[in-house]
Amino acid sequence: MADKATTITELEEAYVAFRDLISNLRDAAFSEPFNDGWTLSELLAHMAGWYREITPAFGRVARGERPIPAGVDYSDADGWNARFAKDARKGRGALDDFDLAFHGYYAAAKDLGEEHYGVDPEKGRPKIGNRLLGASGIDHFREHQPQLEIWVAGQR
C-alpha cells in the first residue's frame, strides 16, 4: 500500500478523471437515469454523502479515536446509499455539492499525518488513511467510472 503522497495523488487523479468526464454535460443529463435507475445527480449525491460521512473520521483518527463513532453501522450500504441519493440536488447543483463534499474530504485526508498511511507492519494491511481513502474515495471512483464512461459516450 502506498505512502501518503502517493495515495493523495491517486485520489486527486481519480477525482480529476471523474470530474472531467461529466463537467461538460448539459444540465438535463443530470436528471436522466443511467445506473440501475439512478440519475447522475443521485450518483453524485451518493458519493458526496459518503465524503461527508467519512470526512470527520480523519479528525477522529488524528486524535487517537476510532474512525467511526460508537453505534454507527455502515453494513447496510444500500440503505445509506438510498438516503444519500434521496437528497440529490438538481442539475449542476448536484455537481457543485459533490465538489464541495469532495474538497472537504480531500482536505481532511491531507491533514492526517503521514504515520496513518502505508502498510501496518504488524497487521500486514493498509493503515487507516489508505483505508479511508480507498473505500469512499479511490475505489469509489473506480467502481463508478466505467459505468459513467459508457453512459457519457451515449450523451455525445
N, C-alpha and C positions, 0 to 999 in steps of 0.2 A: 504494500500500500504506500502511496506517495506521501511525501512531506507536505507541509502546509502550503508552500509557494506553488508546488505542482498541482495540488488539489484545488486551490483557489483559481489557478489559471485554467484548469479543466472546467470548473464551474463557469467561469467567465466565457470561455469559448462555446460551451453548450448553450448558454443564455443568448449570446450574440447570434449563433446559428438559428436558434429557435425564433428569436425576435425578428431577425432579418427575413425569415420565411413569411411572416404574417404582417409585417409593417406596411406593406403597400396594398393590402386587400381593401376592397371597397367596404364601406360601412355595413351594407346589407349582408355581407358574407358572415359577419359575426353572429347573426341570428339563424343561419342555415344549419340544419342538423348534418353531422358528418361522422361522428364517432359513437356508434351504438346509440344513436338518437340524441347525443349531446350536441349542443351548438359550440362554436368556438368561444363564445362568451362564457358558457358554462365550464368548458375545459379550463379557460384562464382563471375563472373564479375558484375552481377546484385546486389548481396549482397555487394560486395566491393564498387560499385558505391554509394549505399545508405550510407555506412560508411563514404565515402569521402564527401558526400553531407552534412551529419549531423554533422560530427566532428567539424566544425567551430561554430556550434550552441552552443556548450558548452562554448566556449570562449565568445561569444556574451552575453549569459545569465550571465556569471560571471561578465561582465562589465555593467550589468543592461540593456542591449539592448534586443530587440525582438530576439528570437532564429533564425527565418528565415528572411532574408533581405527583404525589401520592393520590391515588384514586382516579387518575386519568388512564383510560384504556384505549389504545389505538387498534385493538384486534379486529374491530368491526370497521375496516377501512371503507367498505362500501357505504356504510351509514354516514361516516364522516364526509366522504366524497359527495354524497347526496346533499348533506347540509351545506357544504361549501358551494356547490353548484346552484343551489336554490337562491343564493344571494348574488347571483351574477348580475353585473351591470350590463347595460345595453350598449351595443356598438363599440366604438373606440373607448368608451368609458371603461369597458372590461380590460382593454389593453393598458390603459392608464393605471387602473387598480392593480393589475398584475405587475407592472413595472414598479410601482410604489412598494408593494409587498416584497418583491424580489430584492430590491435595493436595501430594505431593512434587514432581510435575511443575510444578504451578502455582507453588509457592514458588520453584523454580529459575528459572522464566520471569520471575517478578517481580524476582529478584535480578540478572538480567542487565541490564547498563547500557543506557540509552536509545539510545546510539550504535549498537546492534546491531538496532534496529528501524527500519522505514520502507523507503524505496527507496534502493538504491545508485545514486547519480547517474552513476557511470562505467559500470556494467554494465546499468543500466535494469531491474533486477529487485529483488524483495523482499530485504531483508537477512536474515541468518541467524536472528535472533529470530523474525521473521514466518514464515520457512520451517519452523522447528522447531515453532511453534505451529499452523501450518496443517496439515501432513500428519498428524501424530499427535493433534492436538487439534481445532481448529475444523472442519477439513474432515472429520475422522473422525466428529464428531457429525453433520454434515450428511449424511454417507453413510448412517449407520445410523438416524437419527431417523425418516425416512419409513417405513421397514420396521417399526420399533418401534411407531409410532403406529397403523398398521393392525393389528398383532398385539394391542396393548394394547386397542384398541377391541373386539376379539373376546373379550377376557378379562372384560369387564364384563357 
